[in-house]
Amino acid sequence: MMSRVVLAPLLSLLSPAGTKARLSILIYHRVLPEPDPLLSGDPDAASFRMQMRLLARSFNPLPLAEAVDRLRAGTLPARAACVTFDDGYADNVTQALPILREEGVPATFFIATGYLDGGRMFNDTLIETVRRLPEGEHDLRFAGLGLRRIGSVNDRAALIRDLVARCKYFDARERHEWAERFAGTLGIAPPNDLMMSTTQLRELSQSGMEIGGHTVNHPILARCQAEEARREMRQGKEALERLLNRPVRLFAYPNGRPGKDYLPEHAAMARELGFSAAVSTSWGSASGISDPYQLPRFTPWDRGEFRFGLRLARNLRSPA
């Protein structure tokens, strides 16, 4: 086990308290009951528990809204960190929430409201369709992918990558319809319980976790007309506020890469719509001079405790 005696002093040098503080914001999407080779970027519950335990012992985890306020005020503690989740998967409640509670780590959950209560994101439609394909050769010329042989996990993973790349930057409606047609043509019905229910969303909020906006349909804002982008951001915020009966202060840009997935005008929209801060998926750590509407976040890919700790330290050396 990585000793706190070793890690904490290093992190304190990289992220001191006060006006020179740096803020680490971690980004997750799912926490799985068991490892899944088709979802290799998402931790299973055991790996997530290890990560949260290390975070609780070696960092000072804070709610994101509080951390942003203290970053502006120059009063962050040393080794400040936040945990965030994007999209609104049901396993955020069934798997992640109990671990966060046990380890005493607060988190912020950014919810795409259009997928609550039985919705399904386009990429999950594709992943779950490919998961269910029988072994053998499949004629995918209707999808522009020719003949594909499925015989291993690697074959399935490669097909998923090709499918997602093919339609990721379609507009939100076209992307959804394309994925549904793909599943329907192959005669496969993907599961409809991957995303949170309204009841689960309220459970998260009532447990003390923060809820943030993530649009309605998770469009790539940079591909939207200005009014459509504003509508997606505003309606997602308003839907959450109606459901939870409380203000929604925080926003996460879908996909989140600056200059590719969202543009400076979308950061201005977030401010105008009443959000107090917004997060991207640009790697690095935030400082007092960071734009509060373009805060960096990073994905902690490493599974082992030692490598995970080093990843946290390395990210602190990447100011944004």
C-alpha positions as CSV (number, residue, x, y, z in Angstrom):
1,M,0.0,0.0,0.0
2,M,1.3,3.4,-0.9
3,S,2.1,5.1,2.4
4,R,0.5,8.4,3.2
5,V,3.8,9.4,4.8
6,V,5.4,9.2,1.4
7,L,2.6,10.6,-0.8
8,A,1.1,13.4,1.3
9,P,4.3,15.5,1.6
10,L,4.9,15.3,-2.1
11,L,1.3,16.4,-2.8
12,S,1.6,19.2,-0.4
13,L,4.6,20.6,-2.2
14,L,2.7,20.4,-5.5
15,S,-0.6,21.7,-4.0
16,P,0.0,23.9,-1.0
17,A,-2.8,25.7,0.9
18,G,-3.9,29.3,0.3
19,T,-3.3,31.5,-2.7
20,K,-0.9,29.0,-4.4
21,A,-3.2,26.1,-4.0
22,R,-4.1,23.8,-6.9
23,L,-7.3,21.9,-7.3
24,S,-7.5,18.4,-8.7
25,I,-10.9,17.5,-10.2
26,L,-11.3,13.8,-11.1
27,I,-13.9,12.7,-13.7
28,Y,-15.7,9.4,-13.8
29,H,-18.6,8.0,-15.8
30,R,-19.4,4.6,-14.3
31,V,-18.5,2.3,-11.5
32,L,-19.0,-1.3,-12.5
33,P,-19.9,-4.3,-10.2
34,E,-17.1,-6.3,-11.9
35,P,-14.4,-5.6,-14.5
36,D,-15.8,-5.4,-18.0
37,P,-13.5,-5.7,-21.0
38,L,-15.8,-3.7,-23.2
39,L,-15.8,-0.9,-20.6
40,S,-12.1,-0.9,-19.8
41,G,-12.1,2.8,-19.1
42,D,-14.5,2.5,-16.2
43,P,-13.3,1.1,-12.8
44,D,-15.0,-1.8,-11.0
45,A,-16.2,-1.3,-7.4
46,A,-13.0,-2.7,-5.9
47,S,-10.8,-0.4,-7.9
48,F,-13.0,2.6,-7.2
49,R,-12.9,1.8,-3.4
50,M,-9.1,1.7,-3.5
51,Q,-9.0,5.1,-5.3
52,M,-11.4,6.8,-3.0
53,R,-9.6,5.4,0.1
54,L,-6.3,6.8,-1.2
55,L,-8.0,10.1,-2.0
56,A,-9.5,10.4,1.4
57,R,-6.2,9.6,3.2
58,S,-3.8,11.6,1.0
59,F,-6.0,14.6,-0.3
60,N,-8.6,16.9,1.2
61,P,-11.8,16.0,-0.8
62,L,-14.3,18.8,-1.1
63,P,-17.6,19.4,-2.7
64,L,-17.0,21.1,-6.1
65,A,-19.0,24.2,-5.4
66,E,-17.2,24.8,-2.1
67,A,-13.8,24.1,-3.8
68,V,-14.5,26.6,-6.5
69,D,-15.5,29.3,-4.0
70,R,-12.4,28.7,-2.0
71,L,-10.2,28.6,-5.0
72,R,-11.5,32.1,-5.9
73,A,-11.0,33.3,-2.3
74,G,-7.5,31.8,-2.0
75,T,-8.5,29.7,1.0
76,L,-8.2,26.1,-0.4
77,P,-6.5,23.6,1.9
78,A,-3.4,21.8,0.7
79,R,-4.1,18.8,-1.6
80,A,-7.6,19.8,-2.4
81,A,-9.5,17.4,-4.7
82,C,-13.0,16.9,-6.1
83,V,-14.7,13.9,-7.5
84,T,-17.2,14.3,-10.4
85,F,-19.3,11.9,-12.5
86,D,-20.8,12.6,-15.9
87,D,-24.0,11.6,-17.7
88,G,-26.2,10.0,-15.0
89,Y,-25.6,6.2,-14.9
90,A,-27.6,4.1,-12.5
91,D,-24.5,2.5,-11.1
92,N,-23.4,5.9,-9.8
93,V,-26.1,5.2,-7.2
94,T,-25.9,1.5,-6.8
95,Q,-22.1,1.1,-6.8
96,A,-20.4,4.5,-6.4
97,L,-22.6,6.1,-3.7
98,P,-22.1,3.5,-1.0
99,I,-18.3,3.7,-1.4
100,L,-18.3,7.5,-1.4
101,R,-20.3,7.4,1.8
102,E,-18.1,4.9,3.5
103,E,-14.9,6.7,2.6
104,G,-16.3,10.2,3.4
105,V,-15.7,11.6,-0.1
106,P,-18.2,14.1,-1.5
107,A,-18.9,14.1,-5.3
108,T,-20.7,16.0,-8.0
109,F,-22.9,14.2,-10.5
110,F,-23.6,16.0,-13.9
111,I,-26.8,14.7,-15.3
112,A,-28.0,14.7,-18.9
113,T,-31.7,14.9,-18.1
114,G,-33.0,13.4,-21.4
115,Y,-31.8,10.0,-20.3
116,L,-33.5,9.7,-16.9
117,D,-36.1,7.0,-16.4
118,G,-35.3,4.5,-19.1
119,G,-33.3,6.6,-21.7
120,R,-30.1,5.3,-23.2
121,M,-27.1,7.1,-24.6
122,F,-26.1,6.3,-28.2
123,N,-22.8,4.9,-27.3
124,D,-24.4,2.5,-24.9
125,T,-26.8,1.3,-27.5
126,L,-23.9,0.5,-29.7
127,I,-21.8,-1.2,-26.9
128,E,-24.7,-3.3,-25.7
129,T,-25.7,-4.3,-29.3
130,V,-22.1,-5.4,-30.1
131,R,-21.9,-7.2,-26.7
132,R,-24.9,-9.3,-27.7
133,L,-23.8,-10.2,-31.3
134,P,-23.3,-13.9,-31.7
135,E,-19.9,-15.1,-32.8
136,G,-19.3,-15.4,-36.5
137,E,-19.4,-13.1,-39.6
138,H,-21.8,-10.3,-39.7
139,D,-22.9,-8.2,-42.8
140,L,-22.6,-4.6,-41.6
141,R,-22.7,-3.0,-45.0
142,F,-25.9,-1.3,-44.1
143,A,-23.8,0.7,-41.6
144,G,-20.9,1.2,-43.9
145,L,-18.7,-1.2,-42.1
146,G,-18.6,-4.1,-44.6
147,L,-18.3,-7.7,-43.3
148,R,-17.0,-8.1,-39.8
149,R,-16.1,-11.3,-38.0
150,I,-16.8,-11.4,-34.2
151,G,-14.8,-14.1,-32.4
152,S,-13.1,-12.3,-29.5
153,V,-13.4,-9.5,-27.0
154,N,-10.9,-7.6,-29.1
155,D,-13.1,-8.0,-32.2
156,R,-16.0,-6.5,-30.3
157,A,-14.0,-3.7,-28.8
158,A,-12.7,-2.7,-32.3
159,L,-16.1,-2.7,-33.8
160,I,-17.4,-0.5,-30.9
161,R,-14.6,2.0,-31.5
162,D,-15.5,2.1,-35.3
163,L,-19.2,2.5,-34.6
164,V,-18.8,5.3,-32.0
165,A,-16.3,7.1,-34.2
166,R,-18.7,6.9,-37.1
167,C,-21.5,8.8,-35.5
168,K,-20.1,10.6,-32.4
169,Y,-20.2,14.0,-34.1
170,F,-23.6,13.6,-35.7
171,D,-26.2,16.0,-34.1
172,A,-27.9,14.5,-31.0
173,R,-31.1,13.3,-32.7
174,E,-29.4,11.8,-35.7
175,R,-26.8,10.1,-33.5
176,H,-29.5,8.5,-31.4
177,E,-31.6,7.4,-34.4
178,W,-28.5,5.9,-36.1
179,A,-27.6,3.8,-33.1
180,E,-31.2,2.6,-32.6
181,R,-31.4,1.6,-36.3
182,F,-28.2,-0.3,-36.0
183,A,-29.5,-2.3,-33.1
184,G,-32.9,-2.8,-34.7
185,T,-31.5,-4.0,-38.0
186,L,-29.6,-6.7,-36.1
187,G,-32.6,-7.6,-34.1
188,I,-31.1,-6.7,-30.8
189,A,-32.8,-4.9,-27.9
190,P,-30.3,-3.3,-25.6
191,P,-31.1,-2.8,-21.9
192,N,-33.1,0.3,-20.8
193,D,-32.0,0.4,-17.2
194,L,-28.5,1.8,-17.6
195,M,-29.3,5.4,-16.6
196,M,-30.7,6.7,-13.3
197,S,-34.3,7.0,-12.5
198,T,-35.8,10.2,-11.1
199,T,-36.0,8.4,-7.7
200,Q,-32.3,7.6,-7.8
201,L,-31.4,11.1,-8.8
202,R,-33.3,12.4,-5.7
203,E,-31.6,9.8,-3.6
204,L,-28.2,11.2,-4.7
205,S,-29.2,14.7,-3.9
206,Q,-30.8,13.8,-0.5
207,S,-27.6,12.0,0.4
208,G,-25.7,15.3,0.3
209,M,-24.1,14.8,-3.1
210,E,-24.1,17.8,-5.5
211,I,-26.0,17.7,-8.8
212,G,-24.9,19.6,-11.8
213,G,-26.2,20.3,-15.3
214,H,-25.0,18.4,-18.4
215,T,-27.6,19.5,-21.0
216,V,-30.7,17.5,-21.9
217,N,-29.5,15.3,-24.8
218,H,-25.7,15.5,-24.4
219,P,-25.0,17.2,-27.8
220,I,-21.6,18.4,-28.9
221,L,-22.2,22.1,-28.3
222,A,-19.6,23.2,-30.8
223,R,-21.8,21.4,-33.5
224,C,-25.0,23.2,-32.4
225,Q,-26.5,26.4,-33.5
226,A,-26.2,29.0,-30.7
227,E,-29.9,28.9,-29.8
228,E,-29.9,25.1,-29.7
229,A,-26.9,25.0,-27.4
230,R,-28.4,27.6,-25.1
231,R,-31.7,25.7,-25.0
232,E,-30.0,22.4,-24.2
233,M,-28.0,24.0,-21.3
234,R,-31.0,26.0,-20.0
235,Q,-33.6,23.2,-20.2
236,G,-31.3,20.7,-18.5
237,K,-30.7,23.1,-15.6
238,E,-34.4,23.9,-15.3
239,A,-35.4,20.2,-15.3
240,L,-33.0,19.4,-12.5
241,E,-34.1,22.4,-10.5
242,R,-37.8,21.3,-10.8
243,L,-37.0,17.7,-9.9
244,L,-34.8,18.6,-6.9
245,N,-36.4,21.8,-5.8
246,R,-33.0,23.5,-5.4
247,P,-30.6,25.6,-7.5
248,V,-28.2,23.9,-9.8
249,R,-24.9,25.9,-9.8
250,L,-22.5,23.7,-11.7
251,F,-22.2,22.6,-15.4
252,A,-20.1,20.1,-17.3
253,Y,-19.7,20.4,-21.1
254,P,-20.6,17.2,-23.0
255,N,-17.4,15.5,-24.1
256,G,-15.7,18.7,-22.8
257,R,-12.7,19.3,-25.0
258,P,-12.1,23.0,-25.4
259,G,-12.1,24.3,-28.9
260,K,-13.5,20.9,-30.3
261,D,-16.5,20.0,-28.2
262,Y,-17.4,23.5,-26.8
263,L,-16.3,27.0,-27.6
264,P,-15.7,30.2,-25.7
265,E,-19.3,31.4,-26.4
266,H,-20.6,28.3,-24.5
267,A,-18.5,29.3,-21.5
268,A,-20.2,32.7,-21.7
269,M,-23.6,31.0,-22.0
270,A,-22.9,29.1,-18.8
271,R,-22.3,32.3,-17.0
272,E,-25.3,34.0,-18.5
273,L,-27.6,31.1,-17.5
274,G,-26.7,31.4,-13.9
275,F,-24.1,28.7,-13.4
276,S,-21.4,29.7,-11.0
277,A,-18.7,27.4,-12.6
278,A,-18.3,24.8,-15.4
279,V,-15.9,22.0,-16.0
280,S,-14.2,20.7,-19.1
281,T,-12.2,17.5,-19.8
282,S,-8.9,19.3,-20.4
283,W,-6.3,17.6,-18.3
284,G,-4.5,19.5,-15.5
285,S,-5.2,21.2,-12.2
286,A,-6.9,24.5,-11.5
287,S,-5.3,27.5,-9.8
288,G,-6.6,30.9,-8.7
289,I,-6.1,32.3,-12.2
290,S,-8.0,29.5,-13.9
291,D,-11.2,30.4,-15.8
292,P,-14.0,29.2,-13.4
293,Y,-16.1,28.4,-16.5
294,Q,-13.4,26.2,-18.0
295,L,-12.0,24.2,-15.1
296,P,-9.8,21.3,-16.0
297,R,-10.6,17.7,-15.0
298,F,-8.7,14.4,-15.6
299,T,-9.6,10.8,-15.8
300,P,-7.6,8.5,-13.4
301,W,-7.0,5.5,-15.7
302,D,-4.6,3.7,-13.5
303,R,-5.9,0.8,-11.4
304,G,-3.0,0.0,-9.0
305,E,-2.6,2.2,-5.9
306,F,1.0,3.2,-6.6
307,R,0.3,4.2,-10.2
308,F,-2.9,6.0,-9.2
309,G,-1.1,8.0,-6.6
310,L,1.6,9.0,-9.2
311,R,-1.1,10.0,-11.7
312,L,-2.6,12.3,-9.1
313,A,0.8,13.9,-8.5
314,R,1.7,14.2,-12.2
315,N,-1.6,15.9,-12.9
316,L,-0.8,18.5,-10.3
317,R,2.2,19.4,-12.3
318,S,0.0,20.2,-15.3
319,P,-1.5,23.7,-14.7
320,A,-4.4,24.7,-16.8
